[in-house]
């Protein structure tokens, strides 16, 4: 409800970029910082190896950056469907979530080594809490910015003021979603520390249902996507279906028990060393192949030469015996 700059003015700019500071931006920054702190706290408590913790932290950083780009791209696509013109105006949470997930999947298959891959299920258990705390503060930012507003209402739930373009009394859908995210954040953290290994499907399923209900109260038109549904409603249904599939797979594969065993091994310092020269990520294998091609196999030839130099010459008598054995 306060969409004016806290610092500077709306005329402050550099290279065409507005430099004034809004509550919306502050909420986004606070949410991202708390997201990363939650990741570090929960991975540390789980005794995740330092290399894996560092690897997934870097992946999370790039997922956040590229996620914002994905959020803008999805919103521009929705704007085009609604108005017929491509406008880079606004961002959408689910578009950012899809982009962030794509970054994690790509990092897992292209860059992760076996010692990092074995911790991926732990990251899946931690990710909902990290996403939810960032999302909650993001929705508070939406409330202050006056976007993502609800329909007009005479209900006691209605709030007037600058939370929408016309300052009418509306459902505070931004606050409703923020409160829901804070509550679900607490639930997923509780589940994590109680070793209830279903945080991701619980997040996807319950948020999907909540988002569909919130969409019924929203009034900011964003066009239709598929089957006459709003974009967020469509993706919320996909989240619910994904949650059901994950529950089935978790039970079928026993992922919770395997993760608990991994954590106990890490706490006891008995994690098996599985890093080998042959167990490289796809990226490492490709990079190694390219470098070998560039160097023309010089390193291998040099190594073979060094081995030959270090190998003592066989006596002449031994060489004659070997040649006679070959003849026989």
C-alpha positions as CSV (number, residue, x, y, z in Angstrom):
1,X,0.0,0.0,0.0
2,X,3.0,2.2,-0.3
3,X,4.2,2.3,-3.9
4,X,6.3,5.5,-3.7
5,X,10.1,5.5,-3.6
6,X,11.6,5.2,-0.2
7,X,14.9,6.7,-1.4
8,X,15.4,9.0,-4.3
9,X,12.7,10.1,-6.7
10,X,11.0,8.6,-9.7
11,X,13.2,10.8,-11.8
12,X,16.5,9.3,-10.6
13,X,18.0,7.2,-13.5
14,X,21.2,6.0,-14.9
15,X,21.5,4.7,-18.5
16,X,17.7,4.7,-18.6
17,X,17.4,2.6,-15.4
18,X,15.4,3.9,-12.5
19,X,17.6,4.1,-9.4
20,X,15.0,4.9,-6.8
21,X,14.4,2.3,-4.0
22,X,10.9,0.9,-3.5
23,X,9.5,-1.4,-0.7
24,X,8.8,-3.9,-3.5
25,X,12.6,-4.2,-4.2
26,X,13.5,-4.3,-0.6
27,X,11.0,-7.2,0.0
28,X,12.5,-9.1,-3.0
29,X,16.1,-8.7,-1.7
30,X,15.1,-9.7,1.9
31,X,13.3,-12.8,0.5
32,X,16.3,-13.9,-1.6
33,X,18.7,-13.4,1.4
34,X,16.5,-15.4,3.7
35,X,16.2,-18.1,1.0
36,X,19.9,-18.5,0.8
37,X,20.4,-18.4,4.6
38,X,17.7,-21.1,5.0
39,X,19.6,-23.3,2.5
40,X,22.9,-22.9,4.3
41,X,21.3,-23.6,7.7
42,X,19.5,-26.7,6.6
43,X,22.3,-28.2,4.6
44,X,24.7,-27.5,7.5
45,X,22.4,-29.3,9.9
46,X,22.2,-32.2,7.6
47,X,26.0,-32.5,7.4
48,X,26.0,-32.1,3.6
49,X,29.6,-32.3,2.3
50,X,31.2,-28.9,1.7
51,X,31.7,-29.5,-2.0
52,X,28.1,-30.4,-2.5
53,X,26.9,-27.5,-0.4
54,X,29.1,-25.1,-2.5
55,X,28.0,-26.7,-5.8
56,X,24.3,-26.4,-5.1
57,X,24.6,-22.9,-3.6
58,X,26.2,-21.7,-6.9
59,X,23.5,-23.5,-8.8
60,X,20.8,-21.8,-6.6
61,X,22.4,-18.4,-7.3
62,X,22.2,-18.9,-11.1
63,X,18.7,-20.3,-10.7
64,X,17.6,-17.1,-9.0
65,X,19.2,-14.9,-11.6
66,X,17.9,-16.8,-14.6
67,X,14.6,-17.4,-12.8
68,X,13.9,-13.7,-12.9
69,X,14.7,-13.7,-16.6
70,X,12.3,-16.7,-17.1
71,X,9.6,-14.9,-15.0
72,X,9.9,-11.8,-17.3
73,X,9.8,-14.0,-20.4
74,X,6.7,-15.9,-19.4
75,X,4.9,-12.7,-18.5
76,X,5.9,-11.1,-21.8
77,X,4.4,-14.2,-23.5
78,X,1.2,-13.9,-21.5
79,X,1.0,-10.2,-22.4
80,X,1.4,-11.1,-26.1
81,X,-1.5,-13.6,-25.9
82,X,-3.7,-11.1,-24.1
83,X,-2.9,-8.0,-26.2
84,X,-1.2,-9.2,-29.3
85,X,1.9,-7.1,-28.6
86,X,5.1,-8.3,-27.0
87,X,5.8,-6.2,-23.9
88,X,8.5,-6.7,-21.3
89,X,6.2,-5.6,-18.5
90,X,6.0,-7.4,-15.1
91,X,7.1,-10.8,-14.0
92,X,5.2,-14.0,-12.9
93,X,6.2,-16.3,-10.0
94,X,5.4,-19.6,-11.7
95,X,7.4,-18.6,-14.8
96,X,10.4,-17.9,-12.5
97,X,9.8,-21.2,-10.7
98,X,9.8,-23.2,-14.0
99,X,13.0,-21.4,-15.1
100,X,14.7,-22.1,-11.7
101,X,13.8,-25.8,-11.9
102,X,15.2,-26.0,-15.4
103,X,18.5,-24.6,-14.2
104,X,18.7,-27.2,-11.4
105,X,17.9,-30.1,-13.8
106,X,20.5,-28.9,-16.3
107,X,23.1,-28.5,-13.6
108,X,22.4,-32.0,-12.3
109,X,22.8,-33.7,-15.6
110,X,25.6,-31.5,-17.1
111,X,27.8,-30.4,-14.2
112,X,27.1,-32.5,-11.1
113,X,29.7,-35.2,-10.2
114,X,28.6,-38.4,-8.4
115,X,29.6,-37.0,-5.0
116,X,27.2,-34.1,-5.6
117,X,24.4,-36.1,-7.2
118,X,23.9,-38.3,-4.2
119,X,22.8,-35.1,-2.3
120,X,20.2,-34.0,-4.8
121,X,17.3,-35.6,-2.9
122,X,18.3,-33.6,0.2
123,X,18.2,-30.4,-2.0
124,X,14.7,-31.4,-3.1
125,X,13.7,-31.6,0.5
126,X,15.2,-28.2,1.4
127,X,14.1,-26.4,-1.7
128,X,10.4,-25.9,-0.8
129,X,11.3,-24.0,2.5
130,X,13.8,-21.8,0.6
131,X,11.3,-21.0,-2.2
132,X,8.4,-20.3,0.2
133,X,10.3,-17.8,2.4
134,X,11.4,-15.9,-0.7
135,X,7.9,-16.1,-2.2
136,X,6.2,-14.8,1.0
137,X,8.3,-11.7,1.0
138,X,7.8,-11.3,-2.7
139,X,4.1,-11.2,-2.2
140,X,4.5,-8.6,0.5
141,X,6.3,-6.6,-2.1
142,X,3.4,-7.1,-4.5
143,X,1.0,-5.7,-1.8
144,X,3.1,-2.6,-1.5
145,X,3.5,-2.2,-5.2
146,X,-0.3,-2.6,-5.9
147,X,0.0,-5.5,-8.3
148,X,-1.5,-9.0,-8.3
149,X,-4.6,-7.5,-6.6
150,X,-7.9,-9.1,-5.9
151,X,-11.5,-8.5,-7.0
152,X,-13.7,-5.7,-5.6
153,X,-15.6,-6.7,-2.5
154,X,-17.7,-5.3,0.4
155,X,-16.5,-8.1,2.6
156,X,-14.7,-7.5,5.9
157,X,-11.7,-8.9,4.2
158,X,-11.5,-6.1,1.8
159,X,-8.8,-3.5,1.9
160,X,-8.8,-0.1,0.1
161,X,-6.0,2.3,-0.8
162,X,-3.1,1.9,-3.1
163,X,-3.1,-1.9,-3.3
164,X,-4.7,-1.6,-6.8
165,X,-4.6,1.0,-9.6
166,X,-8.1,2.4,-8.8
167,X,-7.7,2.4,-4.9
168,X,-10.9,0.4,-4.6
169,X,-11.7,-1.9,-1.8
170,X,-10.5,-5.4,-2.9
171,X,-9.6,-8.8,-1.6
172,X,-5.9,-8.6,-0.4
173,X,-4.8,-11.6,-2.4
174,X,-1.2,-10.6,-2.0
175,X,-1.4,-10.7,1.8
176,X,-3.5,-13.9,1.7
177,X,-0.8,-15.6,-0.4
178,X,2.0,-14.2,1.7
179,X,0.4,-15.5,4.9
180,X,-0.1,-18.9,3.3
181,X,3.5,-19.1,2.2
182,X,4.8,-18.2,5.7
183,X,2.6,-20.9,7.2
184,X,3.6,-23.5,4.6
185,X,7.3,-22.5,5.2
186,X,6.9,-23.3,8.9
187,X,5.2,-26.7,8.0
188,X,8.0,-27.7,5.5
189,X,10.7,-26.8,8.0
190,X,9.0,-28.9,10.7
191,X,8.6,-31.8,8.3
192,X,12.3,-31.5,7.3
193,X,13.6,-31.7,10.9
194,X,11.2,-34.4,11.8
195,X,12.4,-36.5,8.8
196,X,9.1,-36.5,7.1
197,X,10.6,-36.8,3.6
198,X,7.7,-35.4,1.5
199,X,8.3,-31.7,1.6
200,X,8.4,-31.2,-2.1
201,X,5.2,-33.0,-3.0
202,X,3.4,-31.4,0.0
203,X,4.6,-28.0,-1.3
204,X,3.6,-28.6,-4.9
205,X,0.2,-30.1,-4.1
206,X,-0.9,-27.7,-1.4
207,X,0.4,-24.6,-3.1
208,X,-1.3,-25.7,-6.3
209,X,-4.7,-26.0,-4.6
210,X,-4.2,-22.7,-2.8
211,X,-3.2,-20.9,-6.0
212,X,-6.3,-22.1,-7.8
213,X,-8.4,-20.7,-5.0
214,X,-6.5,-17.4,-4.9
215,X,-6.9,-17.1,-8.7
216,X,-10.7,-17.1,-8.2
217,X,-10.3,-14.0,-6.1
218,X,-7.8,-12.1,-8.3
219,X,-8.9,-9.4,-10.7
220,X,-5.8,-8.5,-12.6
221,X,-6.4,-9.9,-16.0
222,X,-3.4,-11.8,-17.5
223,X,-5.1,-13.5,-20.5
224,X,-5.9,-17.1,-21.0
225,X,-3.5,-19.9,-21.5
226,X,-4.8,-23.4,-22.4
227,X,-8.4,-24.7,-22.1
228,X,-9.6,-21.3,-21.2
229,X,-7.7,-21.3,-17.9
230,X,-5.6,-18.4,-16.6
231,X,-1.8,-19.2,-16.9
232,X,-1.4,-19.6,-13.2
233,X,-4.4,-21.9,-12.8
234,X,-3.0,-24.1,-15.6
235,X,0.4,-24.4,-14.0
236,X,-1.2,-24.9,-10.5
237,X,-3.0,-28.0,-11.9
238,X,0.3,-29.2,-13.3
239,X,1.9,-28.8,-9.8
240,X,-0.8,-30.9,-8.2
241,X,-0.3,-33.7,-10.8
242,X,3.5,-33.5,-10.3
243,X,2.9,-33.8,-6.5
244,X,0.9,-37.0,-7.0
245,X,3.6,-38.5,-9.2
246,X,6.3,-37.7,-6.7
247,X,4.5,-39.3,-3.8
248,X,4.2,-42.5,-5.9
249,X,7.9,-42.4,-6.8
250,X,9.0,-41.6,-3.2
251,X,7.1,-44.6,-1.8
252,X,8.2,-46.9,-4.7
253,X,11.9,-46.0,-4.6
254,X,12.2,-45.5,-0.8
255,X,14.0,-42.2,-1.3
256,X,13.3,-41.1,2.3
257,X,15.1,-44.1,3.8
258,X,18.1,-43.7,1.4
259,X,18.4,-40.0,2.3
260,X,18.3,-40.7,6.0
261,X,21.1,-43.3,5.6
262,X,23.2,-40.9,3.6
263,X,22.8,-38.2,6.3
264,X,23.7,-40.6,9.1
265,X,26.8,-41.7,7.1
266,X,27.9,-38.1,6.7
267,X,27.4,-37.3,10.4
268,X,29.5,-40.4,11.3
269,X,32.2,-39.5,8.8
270,X,31.8,-42.8,6.9
271,X,30.6,-41.5,3.6
272,X,32.2,-43.6,0.8
273,X,34.5,-41.9,-1.6
274,X,33.0,-42.3,-5.0
275,X,34.9,-39.7,-7.1
276,X,36.8,-41.5,-9.8
277,X,38.4,-40.4,-13.1
278,X,35.7,-42.3,-15.0
279,X,32.8,-40.8,-12.9
280,X,32.8,-37.4,-14.4
281,X,29.8,-35.2,-15.2
282,X,28.8,-34.8,-18.9
283,X,30.3,-31.3,-18.9
284,X,33.6,-32.6,-17.5
285,X,33.7,-35.4,-20.0
286,X,33.0,-33.1,-22.9
287,X,35.5,-30.5,-21.6
288,X,38.2,-33.2,-21.2
289,X,37.5,-34.5,-24.7
290,X,37.8,-31.0,-26.2
291,X,41.0,-30.3,-24.4
292,X,42.5,-33.6,-25.5
293,X,41.6,-32.8,-29.1
294,X,43.1,-29.3,-28.8
295,X,46.3,-30.6,-27.3
296,X,46.5,-33.4,-29.8
297,X,47.1,-36.0,-27.1
298,X,50.4,-34.4,-26.2
299,X,49.8,-35.0,-22.5
300,X,49.2,-38.7,-23.0
301,X,52.2,-39.0,-25.1
302,X,54.3,-37.2,-22.6
303,X,53.0,-39.5,-19.9
304,X,53.8,-42.6,-21.9
305,X,57.3,-41.4,-22.5
306,X,57.8,-40.7,-18.8
307,X,56.6,-44.2,-18.0
308,X,59.0,-45.7,-20.5
309,X,61.9,-43.7,-19.0
310,X,61.0,-44.8,-15.4
311,X,60.8,-48.5,-16.5
312,X,64.2,-50.2,-16.1
313,X,65.6,-52.0,-19.2
314,X,65.3,-55.7,-19.1
315,X,68.6,-57.7,-19.3
316,X,69.5,-59.1,-22.7
317,X,69.1,-62.7,-21.4
318,X,65.4,-62.0,-20.4
319,X,64.8,-60.4,-23.9
320,X,66.1,-63.5,-25.6
321,X,63.9,-65.8,-23.5
322,X,60.8,-63.8,-24.3
323,X,61.6,-63.9,-28.1
324,X,62.1,-67.7,-27.9
325,X,58.8,-68.1,-26.0
326,X,57.0,-66.2,-28.8
327,X,58.5,-68.4,-31.4
328,X,57.4,-71.5,-29.6
